[in-house]
Amino acid sequence: MVDTLKKIVGEDSVLSDGKEKSRFDHIWKTDIPTNALAVVFPKDTDELSSIMKVCFENNQKILVQGGLTNLVGSTKTFKDEIIVSLDRMNKIEEIDEKSRTITLQSGVIVEDAINAVNEKDLLLPLNFGAKGSAQIGGVVSTNAGGLRVLKYGMTRGLVLGLEAVLSNGEIISSMKKVIKDNSGYDLKQIFIGSEGTLGIITKVILKLEEKPESRCSALVALKNYDNVVNLLKFIEKGLSGTLTGFELMWNNTYKTMRDSSENYSPLLPSIHPFYVFIESLGSDLNSDFDKLSELISKAAEKNLIEDAILAQNEREQKIIWDMREDVSVLAKKSKFDQHFDISLPIPIIDNEVQVATKKLKKLSFVEHVFTFGHVADGNIHFIIGKNDNSTKNTEKINQIIYSKLKENGGSVSAEHGIGLDKKKYLYTSRSKEEINLMKTLKKILDPKNILNPGRVIPD
Ligand SMILES: Cc1cc2nc3c(=O)[nH]c(=O)nc-3n(C[C@H](O)[C@H](O)[C@H](O)COP(=O)(O)OP(=O)(O)OC[C@H]3O[C@@H](n4cnc5c(N)ncnc54)[C@H](O)[C@@H]3O)c2cc1C
């Protein structure tokens, strides 16, 4: 297979040497080595189509890799797989200022797209901690969320056009710039969020927004969770449409982050039970700043908040948001970590976090329980530090976090996806009938089960 692929794409577009391949180790856990036969780098959609035709004929299993930042083990590799890396399909093809769209090949790094759009005075509202490494194809195929879902929605909501290669090499292309298109089934949705199990995304057209003229940020401290929920309603109503971020950290997470860097020490002291990071994007810096400032004063008068900082300039905004984004610090506190990305109805989040934390702390191998997340989207992350990584103990933690999801109407994955790590628990968020329909779709689009096999759908 490796020789055949070299004939299609050229010698320098296939890596099969052990050392070279090692840079395709999983980024988040660099100790997980690349086991695949080879890494192949198509340069365009036609080349990828030829690769897939050969793989289809030969029942060759394929693992698609983007920026390798997923947190669900999707890009761990096996000896019988060949990696298709989108690294070289990394062109920004067009920014259409009048249609407010950007056309991107899948391998473009998210931050590069954000910066290019910014130069045109427009906004690509994607924003999350891994934006400097994650690729557009990875982001679309995982339907990534992040820090601005509250206002702009998940990635799915940004995708107007999409091109993908199926397992048999067929190219499905709907590269339209229009928002409205009800001509039959919206087929692009099949590829968004299906984590590369139904097709390889090669290009997308994303919707852009007008660039806001102002950005204001604040960090506030609160004494209880009821106040967090009430503050969300209060600020959202008061800002009438300009609230773009409302992120929560529980005390021990905040304390650990604050202690991790001198940059964060001028921020609020770590003596309060809850901290909320607020962002608003608007049209006039002075009046938007005054508006947020006034709302925060009123929130204090209503005893909703205990303390607050409003960023006075871009440097201060960066410090506040760096603290929220650089959560990899938390994972490094222990030898091993397990992270979770669950959804729950907003009012019950803190209660469920307290119950789970109590149970987790009783486990002798658990060293840290860090909780934070996109609370306005009902999405909470746990990073659990532990000194033992055995399957038995990993399962004990999974049981604690997942056991009440079904009863509470939550989701095992709010935004990170299912990959390999969570497929066993898909049933906590999906019915038997839904999982069967997923299996049927997979069989139709990938009848030989060669595309990202074993990921997402339970055996
Ligand atoms: C510090 C940090 C913070 C993060 N914060 C967030 C967050 O706030 N919100 C969030 O949603 N996620 C977050 N993530 C998770 C991750 O960044 C996203 O899931 C991201 O979308 C993955 O993109 P990637 O290019 O790295 O994809 P990869 O990790 O390479 O791949 C992810 C999956 O997509 C498939 N895939 C990749 N490219 C393609 C393609 N072109 N066509 C088809 N399938 C493809 C892969 O096979 C795999 O199944 C975070 C991760 C880190 C490390």
The ligand as a MOL file (V3000), in Angstrom:
LIG
                    3D

  0  0  0     0  0            999 V3000
M  V30 BEGIN CTAB
M  V30 COUNTS 53 58 0 0 0
M  V30 BEGIN ATOM
M  V30 1 C -6.1900 23.3030 25.0980 0
M  V30 2 C -7.3870 22.7870 24.3300 0
M  V30 3 C -8.5750 23.4920 24.3880 0
M  V30 4 C -9.6830 23.0390 23.6610 0
M  V30 5 N -10.8430 23.7490 23.7560 0
M  V30 6 C -11.9130 23.3440 23.0510 0
M  V30 7 C -13.1460 24.0710 23.1270 0
M  V30 8 O -13.2650 25.0580 23.8450 0
M  V30 9 N -14.1740 23.6270 22.3670 0
M  V30 10 C -14.0720 22.5190 21.5700 0
M  V30 11 O -15.0490 22.1570 20.9060 0
M  V30 12 N -12.9480 21.8020 21.5080 0
M  V30 13 C -11.8640 22.1770 22.2230 0
M  V30 14 N -10.7120 21.4370 22.1700 0
M  V30 15 C -10.6790 20.1870 21.3760 0
M  V30 16 C -10.1420 20.3250 19.9680 0
M  V30 17 O -9.3240 21.4570 19.8430 0
M  V30 18 C -11.2590 20.3640 18.9310 0
M  V30 19 O -11.9650 19.1460 18.9630 0
M  V30 20 C -10.7590 20.6160 17.5050 0
M  V30 21 O -11.8930 20.8480 16.7140 0
M  V30 22 C -9.9540 19.4840 16.8980 0
M  V30 23 O -9.3750 19.9300 15.6810 0
M  V30 24 P -8.0380 19.2480 15.0990 0
M  V30 25 O -7.7150 19.8750 13.8070 0
M  V30 26 O -6.9720 19.2750 16.1180 0
M  V30 27 O -8.5530 17.7740 14.8220 0
M  V30 28 P -7.8510 16.3840 15.1710 0
M  V30 29 O -7.6090 16.2860 16.6220 0
M  V30 30 O -6.6990 16.1520 14.2820 0
M  V30 31 O -9.0320 15.3990 14.7440 0
M  V30 32 C -10.2560 15.3800 15.4210 0
M  V30 33 C -11.2130 14.4500 14.6920 0
M  V30 34 O -11.5670 15.0200 13.4430 0
M  V30 35 C -11.1630 14.1520 12.3670 0
M  V30 36 N -10.6840 15.0240 11.2990 0
M  V30 37 C -9.6570 15.9020 11.3390 0
M  V30 38 N -9.5790 16.5580 10.1760 0
M  V30 39 C -10.5730 16.0840 9.3820 0
M  V30 40 C -11.0110 16.3540 8.0610 0
M  V30 41 N -10.4090 17.2540 7.3020 0
M  V30 42 N -12.0580 15.6510 7.5730 0
M  V30 43 C -12.6890 14.7250 8.3270 0
M  V30 44 N -12.3110 14.4270 9.5770 0
M  V30 45 C -11.2780 15.1030 10.1100 0
M  V30 46 C -10.1160 13.2370 12.9600 0
M  V30 47 O -10.0870 12.0040 12.2950 0
M  V30 48 C -10.6220 13.0900 14.3780 0
M  V30 49 O -11.6470 12.1430 14.4360 0
M  V30 50 C -9.5880 21.8550 22.8920 0
M  V30 51 C -8.3850 21.1500 22.8430 0
M  V30 52 C -7.2870 21.5920 23.5540 0
M  V30 53 C -6.0040 20.8140 23.4530 0
M  V30 END ATOM
M  V30 BEGIN BOND
M  V30 1 1 1 2
M  V30 2 1 2 3
M  V30 3 2 2 52
M  V30 4 2 3 4
M  V30 5 1 4 5
M  V30 6 1 4 50
M  V30 7 2 5 6
M  V30 8 1 6 7
M  V30 9 1 6 13
M  V30 10 2 7 8
M  V30 11 1 7 9
M  V30 12 1 9 10
M  V30 13 2 10 11
M  V30 14 1 10 12
M  V30 15 2 12 13
M  V30 16 1 13 14
M  V30 17 1 14 15
M  V30 18 1 14 50
M  V30 19 1 15 16
M  V30 20 1 16 17
M  V30 21 1 16 18
M  V30 22 1 18 19
M  V30 23 1 18 20
M  V30 24 1 20 21
M  V30 25 1 20 22
M  V30 26 1 22 23
M  V30 27 1 23 24
M  V30 28 2 24 25
M  V30 29 1 24 26
M  V30 30 1 24 27
M  V30 31 1 27 28
M  V30 32 2 28 29
M  V30 33 1 28 30
M  V30 34 1 28 31
M  V30 35 1 31 32
M  V30 36 1 32 33
M  V30 37 1 33 34
M  V30 38 1 33 48
M  V30 39 1 34 35
M  V30 40 1 35 36
M  V30 41 1 35 46
M  V30 42 1 36 37
M  V30 43 1 36 45
M  V30 44 2 37 38
M  V30 45 1 38 39
M  V30 46 1 39 40
M  V30 47 2 39 45
M  V30 48 1 40 41
M  V30 49 2 40 42
M  V30 50 1 42 43
M  V30 51 2 43 44
M  V30 52 1 44 45
M  V30 53 1 46 47
M  V30 54 1 46 48
M  V30 55 1 48 49
M  V30 56 2 50 51
M  V30 57 1 51 52
M  V30 58 1 52 53
M  V30 END BOND
M  V30 END CTAB
M  END
